[in-house]
Amino acid sequence: MKLVSGKTTLWLAMTFLSVAVALGQGGATGGNAAGAAILQRACSGCHGADAIANHHFETADGYRDIVTTMIDAGAPVTPQELPVLVDYLFTTYGKKPAAGAAPPSKK
Ligand code: HEC
């Protein structure tokens, strides 16, 4: 059995680094990529991660409420991950004013 050479180790390190950079840049923001990963990991254990996909709230609080309820039910989301996930859900599924339309009046 041959040990991994120093050159290979360096190559691997650089490969992982460029993947990390690509994930950070790939259309979504770095925060969104992290949020998507949390959603997959923490939410797909009991039901599809897309259970949330048909909820379109106008504020992030709607998502925070559901995620908090799911954490109580056992979803493994840390306090540090909560805002990342809520931000991801809101930017991905939240209700946005139609492009070009006037912003909705606040009551
Ligand atoms: C421990 C198991 C479990 C995990 C993990 C879990 N859920 Fe759930 N989820 C449930 C159960 C059980 C229900 C159905 C009970 C209910 O509707 O009150 C549900 C229902 C839902 C619903 C539908 C509720 C509604 O009001 O329509 C949404 C949306 C949802 N989960 C989102 C999530 C998200 C987002 C995560 C990750 C943060 C998550 N769930 C993780 C068990 C889980």
Backbone and ligand atoms as CSV (ligand in chain L), in Angstrom:
chain,resi,resn,atom,element,x,y,z
A,1,MET,N,N,0.840,-1.203,0.000
A,1,MET,CA,C,0.000,0.000,0.000
A,1,MET,C,C,0.871,1.248,0.000
A,2,LYS,N,N,0.520,2.159,-0.856
A,2,LYS,CA,C,1.349,3.358,-1.023
A,2,LYS,C,C,0.726,4.501,-0.215
A,3,LEU,N,N,1.565,5.196,0.494
A,3,LEU,CA,C,1.064,6.344,1.258
A,3,LEU,C,C,0.766,7.500,0.305
A,4,VAL,N,N,-0.183,8.311,0.672
A,4,VAL,CA,C,-0.495,9.480,-0.153
A,4,VAL,C,C,0.693,10.433,-0.110
A,5,SER,N,N,1.165,10.824,-1.259
A,5,SER,CA,C,2.337,11.694,-1.305
A,5,SER,C,C,1.967,13.120,-0.899
A,6,GLY,N,N,3.000,13.864,-0.552
A,6,GLY,CA,C,2.767,15.258,-0.172
A,6,GLY,C,C,2.120,16.033,-1.300
A,7,LYS,N,N,2.530,15.727,-2.522
A,7,LYS,CA,C,1.969,16.428,-3.677
A,7,LYS,C,C,0.463,16.177,-3.781
A,8,THR,N,N,0.065,14.898,-3.599
A,8,THR,CA,C,-1.358,14.562,-3.679
A,8,THR,C,C,-2.145,15.291,-2.591
A,9,THR,N,N,-1.554,15.322,-1.381
A,9,THR,CA,C,-2.233,16.005,-0.286
A,9,THR,C,C,-2.468,17.468,-0.637
A,10,LEU,N,N,-1.444,18.100,-1.201
A,10,LEU,CA,C,-1.570,19.506,-1.573
A,10,LEU,C,C,-2.664,19.668,-2.632
A,11,TRP,N,N,-2.635,18.747,-3.605
A,11,TRP,CA,C,-3.626,18.816,-4.679
A,11,TRP,C,C,-5.039,18.698,-4.099
A,12,LEU,N,N,-5.215,17.714,-3.171
A,12,LEU,CA,C,-6.523,17.522,-2.555
A,12,LEU,C,C,-6.952,18.785,-1.814
A,13,ALA,N,N,-6.021,19.354,-1.042
A,13,ALA,CA,C,-6.352,20.554,-0.275
A,13,ALA,C,C,-6.809,21.660,-1.209
A,14,MET,N,N,-6.103,21.813,-2.338
A,14,MET,CA,C,-6.464,22.886,-3.263
A,14,MET,C,C,-7.807,22.592,-3.931
A,15,THR,N,N,-8.065,21.324,-4.201
A,15,THR,CA,C,-9.347,20.968,-4.808
A,15,THR,C,C,-10.493,21.328,-3.874
A,16,PHE,N,N,-10.346,20.949,-2.594
A,16,PHE,CA,C,-11.413,21.265,-1.638
A,16,PHE,C,C,-11.598,22.766,-1.509
A,17,LEU,N,N,-10.480,23.481,-1.526
A,17,LEU,CA,C,-10.550,24.924,-1.388
A,17,LEU,C,C,-11.334,25.526,-2.546
A,18,SER,N,N,-11.039,25.068,-3.772
A,18,SER,CA,C,-11.736,25.677,-4.906
A,18,SER,C,C,-13.200,25.268,-4.931
A,19,VAL,N,N,-13.520,24.074,-4.428
A,19,VAL,CA,C,-14.933,23.693,-4.339
A,19,VAL,C,C,-15.643,24.626,-3.373
A,20,ALA,N,N,-14.982,24.892,-2.221
A,20,ALA,CA,C,-15.583,25.776,-1.229
A,20,ALA,C,C,-15.814,27.155,-1.826
A,21,VAL,N,N,-14.837,27.654,-2.590
A,21,VAL,CA,C,-14.982,28.963,-3.212
A,21,VAL,C,C,-16.114,28.934,-4.235
A,22,ALA,N,N,-16.174,27.848,-5.020
A,22,ALA,CA,C,-17.220,27.751,-6.037
A,22,ALA,C,C,-18.599,27.731,-5.386
A,23,LEU,N,N,-18.727,26.999,-4.261
A,23,LEU,CA,C,-20.009,26.950,-3.571
A,23,LEU,C,C,-20.392,28.338,-3.091
A,24,GLY,N,N,-19.381,29.083,-2.619
A,24,GLY,CA,C,-19.656,30.425,-2.119
A,24,GLY,C,C,-20.109,31.352,-3.218
A,25,GLN,N,N,-19.697,31.097,-4.445
A,25,GLN,CA,C,-19.996,32.032,-5.518
A,25,GLN,C,C,-21.155,31.582,-6.394
A,26,GLY,N,N,-21.428,30.294,-6.399
A,26,GLY,CA,C,-22.348,29.727,-7.378
A,26,GLY,C,C,-23.760,30.267,-7.335
A,27,GLY,N,N,-23.967,31.445,-7.875
A,27,GLY,CA,C,-25.313,32.000,-7.962
A,27,GLY,C,C,-25.845,32.376,-6.595
A,28,ALA,N,N,-26.087,31.402,-5.746
A,28,ALA,CA,C,-26.560,31.685,-4.397
A,28,ALA,C,C,-25.425,32.287,-3.591
A,29,THR,N,N,-25.774,32.978,-2.540
A,29,THR,CA,C,-24.743,33.505,-1.662
A,29,THR,C,C,-24.218,32.374,-0.795
A,30,GLY,N,N,-23.079,32.581,-0.160
A,30,GLY,CA,C,-22.536,31.582,0.734
A,30,GLY,C,C,-23.531,31.231,1.819
A,31,GLY,N,N,-24.198,32.241,2.345
A,31,GLY,CA,C,-25.186,32.005,3.394
A,31,GLY,C,C,-26.299,31.096,2.911
A,32,ASN,N,N,-26.739,31.287,1.658
A,32,ASN,CA,C,-27.805,30.445,1.132
A,32,ASN,C,C,-27.367,29.000,0.969
A,33,ALA,N,N,-26.116,28.800,0.530
A,33,ALA,CA,C,-25.620,27.432,0.397
A,33,ALA,C,C,-25.602,26.766,1.761
A,34,ALA,N,N,-25.195,27.513,2.785
A,34,ALA,CA,C,-25.174,26.955,4.133
A,34,ALA,C,C,-26.593,26.650,4.590
A,35,GLY,N,N,-27.535,27.548,4.297
A,35,GLY,CA,C,-28.928,27.332,4.690
A,35,GLY,C,C,-29.508,26.102,4.026
A,36,ALA,N,N,-29.202,25.926,2.748
A,36,ALA,CA,C,-29.706,24.755,2.025
A,36,ALA,C,C,-29.180,23.472,2.655
A,37,ALA,N,N,-27.922,23.509,3.075
A,37,ALA,CA,C,-27.331,22.325,3.696
A,37,ALA,C,C,-27.999,22.020,5.033
A,38,ILE,N,N,-28.291,23.065,5.797
A,38,ILE,CA,C,-28.958,22.861,7.092
A,38,ILE,C,C,-30.351,22.272,6.860
A,39,LEU,N,N,-31.060,22.822,5.880
A,39,LEU,CA,C,-32.402,22.332,5.569
A,39,LEU,C,C,-32.355,20.842,5.233
A,40,GLN,N,N,-31.440,20.474,4.346
A,40,GLN,CA,C,-31.315,19.064,3.960
A,40,GLN,C,C,-31.022,18.181,5.168
A,41,ARG,N,N,-30.070,18.634,5.987
A,41,ARG,CA,C,-29.622,17.796,7.084
A,41,ARG,C,C,-30.669,17.700,8.191
A,42,ALA,N,N,-31.240,18.871,8.555
A,42,ALA,CA,C,-32.049,18.934,9.775
A,42,ALA,C,C,-33.519,18.634,9.529
A,43,CYS,N,N,-33.994,18.801,8.305
A,43,CYS,CA,C,-35.435,18.775,8.080
A,43,CYS,C,C,-35.898,17.567,7.286
A,44,SER,N,N,-34.981,16.864,6.597
A,44,SER,CA,C,-35.445,15.785,5.725
A,44,SER,C,C,-35.512,14.455,6.461
A,45,GLY,N,N,-35.226,14.463,7.757
A,45,GLY,CA,C,-35.253,13.216,8.500
A,45,GLY,C,C,-36.655,12.680,8.723
A,46,CYS,N,N,-37.613,13.575,8.950
A,46,CYS,CA,C,-38.969,13.146,9.319
A,46,CYS,C,C,-39.945,13.277,8.162
A,47,HIS,N,N,-39.721,14.232,7.298
A,47,HIS,CA,C,-40.584,14.437,6.130
A,47,HIS,C,C,-39.708,15.044,5.062
A,48,GLY,N,N,-40.202,15.226,3.886
A,48,GLY,CA,C,-39.400,15.834,2.836
A,48,GLY,C,C,-38.956,17.222,3.250
A,49,ALA,N,N,-37.734,17.593,2.854
A,49,ALA,CA,C,-37.259,18.939,3.152
A,49,ALA,C,C,-38.142,19.969,2.454
A,50,ASP,N,N,-38.928,19.517,1.486
A,50,ASP,CA,C,-39.776,20.459,0.754
A,50,ASP,C,C,-41.116,20.695,1.449
A,51,ALA,N,N,-41.279,20.153,2.675
A,51,ALA,CA,C,-42.515,20.417,3.420
A,51,ALA,C,C,-42.727,21.918,3.570
A,52,ILE,N,N,-41.629,22.636,3.590
A,52,ILE,CA,C,-41.684,24.073,3.812
A,52,ILE,C,C,-41.952,24.836,2.509
A,53,ALA,N,N,-41.779,24.136,1.378
A,53,ALA,CA,C,-41.727,24.833,0.093
A,53,ALA,C,C,-43.044,25.490,-0.302
A,54,ASN,N,N,-44.176,25.000,0.244
A,54,ASN,CA,C,-45.439,25.639,-0.136
A,54,ASN,C,C,-45.915,26.647,0.902
A,55,HIS,N,N,-45.013,27.031,1.802
A,55,HIS,CA,C,-45.325,28.106,2.736
A,55,HIS,C,C,-44.658,29.376,2.236
A,56,HIS,N,N,-45.463,30.374,1.910
A,56,HIS,CA,C,-44.908,31.624,1.396
A,56,HIS,C,C,-45.297,32.763,2.325
A,57,PHE,N,N,-44.450,32.994,3.301
A,57,PHE,CA,C,-44.730,34.041,4.275
A,57,PHE,C,C,-44.188,35.375,3.801
A,58,GLU,N,N,-44.793,36.449,4.307
A,58,GLU,CA,C,-44.331,37.777,3.907
A,58,GLU,C,C,-43.205,38.279,4.802
A,59,THR,N,N,-43.021,37.649,5.928
A,59,THR,CA,C,-41.900,38.027,6.796
A,59,THR,C,C,-41.147,36.776,7.200
A,60,ALA,N,N,-39.901,36.986,7.625
A,60,ALA,CA,C,-39.075,35.856,8.047
A,60,ALA,C,C,-39.638,35.197,9.304
A,61,ASP,N,N,-40.456,35.940,10.059
A,61,ASP,CA,C,-40.969,35.399,11.319
A,61,ASP,C,C,-41.797,34.137,11.118
A,62,GLY,N,N,-42.520,34.058,10.007
A,62,GLY,CA,C,-43.313,32.867,9.736
A,62,GLY,C,C,-42.439,31.627,9.672
A,63,TYR,N,N,-41.272,31.781,9.049
A,63,TYR,CA,C,-40.351,30.654,8.937
A,63,TYR,C,C,-39.715,30.349,10.282
A,64,ARG,N,N,-39.419,31.432,11.014
A,64,ARG,CA,C,-38.815,31.230,12.326
A,64,ARG,C,C,-39.770,30.421,13.215
A,65,ASP,N,N,-41.063,30.752,13.155
A,65,ASP,CA,C,-42.051,30.039,13.963
A,65,ASP,C,C,-42.059,28.547,13.647
A,66,ILE,N,N,-42.100,28.221,12.347
A,66,ILE,CA,C,-42.165,26.808,11.957
A,66,ILE,C,C,-40.896,26.087,12.373
A,67,VAL,N,N,-39.737,26.715,12.097
A,67,VAL,CA,C,-38.476,26.057,12.436
A,67,VAL,C,C,-38.383,25.849,13.948
A,68,THR,N,N,-38.825,26.855,14.726
A,68,THR,CA,C,-38.786,26.717,16.182
A,68,THR,C,C,-39.680,25.566,16.628
A,69,THR,N,N,-40.860,25.468,16.024
A,69,THR,CA,C,-41.753,24.351,16.336
A,69,THR,C,C,-41.090,23.020,16.014
A,70,MET,N,N,-40.393,22.969,14.859
A,70,MET,CA,C,-39.733,21.729,14.441
A,70,MET,C,C,-38.547,21.403,15.340
A,71,ILE,N,N,-37.872,22.433,15.847
A,71,ILE,CA,C,-36.770,22.192,16.788
A,71,ILE,C,C,-37.348,21.554,18.054
A,72,ASP,N,N,-38.497,22.067,18.503
A,72,ASP,CA,C,-39.154,21.460,19.663
A,72,ASP,C,C,-39.506,20.002,19.375
A,73,ALA,N,N,-39.835,19.723,18.098
A,73,ALA,CA,C,-40.196,18.351,17.727
A,73,ALA,C,C,-38.955,17.470,17.567
A,74,GLY,N,N,-37.762,18.087,17.561
A,74,GLY,CA,C,-36.550,17.284,17.496
A,74,GLY,C,C,-35.609,17.604,16.351
A,75,ALA,N,N,-35.909,18.633,15.550
A,75,ALA,CA,C,-35.019,18.968,14.442
A,75,ALA,C,C,-33.678,19.465,14.981
A,76,PRO,N,N,-32.565,18.898,14.485
A,76,PRO,CA,C,-31.243,19.258,15.001
A,76,PRO,C,C,-30.709,20.552,14.403
A,77,VAL,N,N,-31.241,21.672,14.856
A,77,VAL,CA,C,-30.779,22.986,14.396
A,77,VAL,C,C,-30.217,23.726,15.603
A,78,THR,N,N,-28.975,24.173,15.513
A,78,THR,CA,C,-28.364,24.889,16.631
A,78,THR,C,C,-28.811,26.345,16.616
A,79,PRO,N,N,-28.677,27.028,17.768
A,79,PRO,CA,C,-29.034,28.448,17.802
A,79,PRO,C,C,-28.247,29.258,16.776
A,80,GLN,N,N,-27.014,28.813,16.446
A,80,GLN,CA,C,-26.225,29.533,15.441
A,80,GLN,C,C,-26.789,29.296,14.046
A,81,GLU,N,N,-27.347,28.114,13.831
A,81,GLU,CA,C,-27.857,27.784,12.496
A,81,GLU,C,C,-29.235,28.383,12.242
A,82,LEU,N,N,-29.984,28.618,13.306
A,82,LEU,CA,C,-31.370,29.080,13.155
A,82,LEU,C,C,-31.496,30.307,12.243
A,83,PRO,N,N,-30.732,31.403,12.516
A,83,PRO,CA,C,-30.898,32.576,11.635
A,83,PRO,C,C,-30.470,32.292,10.201
A,84,VAL,N,N,-29.464,31.422,10.004
A,84,VAL,CA,C,-29.009,31.103,8.645
A,84,VAL,C,C,-30.116,30.381,7.897
A,85,LEU,N,N,-30.741,29.412,8.577
A,85,LEU,CA,C,-31.808,28.645,7.952
A,85,LEU,C,C,-33.027,29.526,7.676
A,86,VAL,N,N,-33.403,30.345,8.655
A,86,VAL,CA,C,-34.572,31.210,8.486
A,86,VAL,C,C,-34.338,32.167,7.322
A,87,ASP,N,N,-33.118,32.719,7.241
A,87,ASP,CA,C,-32.793,33.637,6.152
A,87,ASP,C,C,-32.881,32.917,4.806
A,88,TYR,N,N,-32.376,31.681,4.772
A,88,TYR,CA,C,-32.418,30.900,3.536
A,88,TYR,C,C,-33.870,30.643,3.121
A,89,LEU,N,N,-34.699,30.228,4.093
A,89,LEU,CA,C,-36.096,29.916,3.775
A,89,LEU,C,C,-36.824,31.157,3.270
A,90,PHE,N,N,-36.567,32.279,3.954
A,90,PHE,CA,C,-37.269,33.505,3.572
A,90,PHE,C,C,-36.849,33.970,2.181
A,91,THR,N,N,-35.538,33.960,1.905
A,91,THR,CA,C,-35.103,34.426,0.583
A,91,THR,C,C,-35.510,33.442,-0.506
A,92,THR,N,N,-35.644,32.152,-0.159
A,92,THR,CA,C,-35.971,31.159,-1.175
A,92,THR,C,C,-37.470,31.058,-1.418
A,93,TYR,N,N,-38.263,31.038,-0.320
A,93,TYR,CA,C,-39.696,30.775,-0.456
A,93,TYR,C,C,-40.572,31.955,-0.082
A,94,GLY,N,N,-39.983,32.951,0.583
A,94,GLY,CA,C,-40.792,34.065,1.074
A,94,GLY,C,C,-41.504,34.811,-0.039
A,95,LYS,N,N,-42.633,35.410,0.316
A,95,LYS,CA,C,-43.414,36.172,-0.644
A,95,LYS,C,C,-42.674,37.453,-0.980
A,96,LYS,N,N,-42.462,37.689,-2.250
A,96,LYS,CA,C,-41.825,38.939,-2.645
A,96,LYS,C,C,-42.799,39.679,-3.537
A,97,PRO,N,N,-42.738,41.001,-3.519
A,97,PRO,CA,C,-43.582,41.743,-4.440
A,97,PRO,C,C,-43.206,41.379,-5.875
A,98,ALA,N,N,-44.188,41.274,-6.742
A,98,ALA,CA,C,-43.913,40.934,-8.132
A,98,ALA,C,C,-42.931,41.940,-8.706
A,99,ALA,N,N,-42.052,41.465,-9.572
A,99,ALA,CA,C,-41.023,42.348,-10.129
A,99,ALA,C,C,-41.690,43.527,-10.821
A,100,GLY,N,N,-41.231,44.723,-10.523
A,100,GLY,CA,C,-41.772,45.905,-11.168
A,100,GLY,C,C,-42.991,46.468,-10.474
A,101,ALA,N,N,-43.662,45.684,-9.653
A,101,ALA,CA,C,-44.855,46.165,-8.964
A,101,ALA,C,C,-44.455,47.078,-7.811
A,102,ALA,N,N,-45.359,47.943,-7.419
A,102,ALA,CA,C,-45.093,48.815,-6.284
A,102,ALA,C,C,-44.998,47.966,-5.035
A,103,PRO,N,N,-44.138,48.347,-4.100
A,103,PRO,CA,C,-44.052,47.585,-2.857
A,103,PRO,C,C,-45.381,47.614,-2.126
A,104,PRO,N,N,-45.783,46.517,-1.495
A,104,PRO,CA,C,-47.083,46.479,-0.821
A,104,PRO,C,C,-47.137,47.513,0.287
A,105,SER,N,N,-48.267,48.172,0.414
A,105,SER,CA,C,-48.387,49.171,1.462
A,105,SER,C,C,-48.499,48.454,2.798
A,106,LYS,N,N,-47.865,49.035,3.792
A,106,LYS,CA,C,-47.869,48.390,5.114
A,106,LYS,C,C,-49.155,48.695,5.837
A,107,LYS,N,N,-50.222,48.040,5.524
A,107,LYS,CA,C,-51.550,48.184,6.130
A,107,LYS,C,C,-52.060,49.618,6.037
L,1,HEC,C1,C,-38.419,15.094,14.536
L,1,HEC,C2,C,-39.091,15.022,13.244
L,1,HEC,C3,C,-39.157,16.298,12.437
L,1,HEC,C4,C,-38.107,17.070,12.003
L,1,HEC,C5,C,-36.615,16.832,12.209
L,1,HEC,C6,C,-38.677,18.177,11.252
L,1,HEC,N1,N,-40.030,18.060,11.233
L,1,HEC,FE1,FE,-41.321,19.264,10.257
L,1,HEC,N2,N,-42.881,18.123,10.861
L,1,HEC,C7,C,-42.784,17.015,11.674
L,1,HEC,C8,C,-44.113,16.496,11.935
L,1,HEC,C9,C,-44.438,15.277,12.795
L,1,HEC,C10,C,-45.003,17.333,11.230
L,1,HEC,C11,C,-46.524,17.240,11.164
L,1,HEC,C12,C,-47.108,17.725,12.482
L,1,HEC,C13,C,-47.749,19.032,12.356
L,1,HEC,O1,O,-48.157,19.433,11.266
L,1,HEC,O2,O,-47.871,19.708,13.408
L,1,HEC,C14,C,-44.203,18.332,10.568
L,1,HEC,C15,C,-44.723,19.328,9.776
L,1,HEC,C16,C,-43.966,20.296,9.127
L,1,HEC,C17,C,-44.506,21.325,8.298
L,1,HEC,C18,C,-45.949,21.540,7.945
L,1,HEC,C19,C,-46.529,22.379,9.067
L,1,HEC,C20,C,-47.628,23.239,8.604
L,1,HEC,O3,O,-48.029,24.110,9.389
L,1,HEC,O4,O,-48.064,23.080,7.450
L,1,HEC,C21,C,-43.470,22.099,7.879
L,1,HEC,C22,C,-43.528,23.309,6.982
L,1,HEC,C23,C,-42.276,21.544,8.462
L,1,HEC,N3,N,-42.604,20.456,9.208
L,1,HEC,C24,C,-41.013,22.069,8.289
L,1,HEC,C25,C,-39.866,21.549,8.864
L,1,HEC,C26,C,-38.572,22.159,8.767
L,1,HEC,C27,C,-38.260,23.447,8.004
L,1,HEC,C28,C,-37.711,21.360,9.436
L,1,HEC,C29,C,-36.216,21.605,9.674
L,1,HEC,C30,C,-35.905,22.743,10.515
L,1,HEC,C31,C,-38.463,20.245,9.970
L,1,HEC,N4,N,-39.780,20.409,9.612
L,1,HEC,C32,C,-37.931,19.189,10.675
L,1,HEC,C33,C,-41.639,16.447,12.154
L,1,HEC,C34,C,-40.357,16.927,11.941
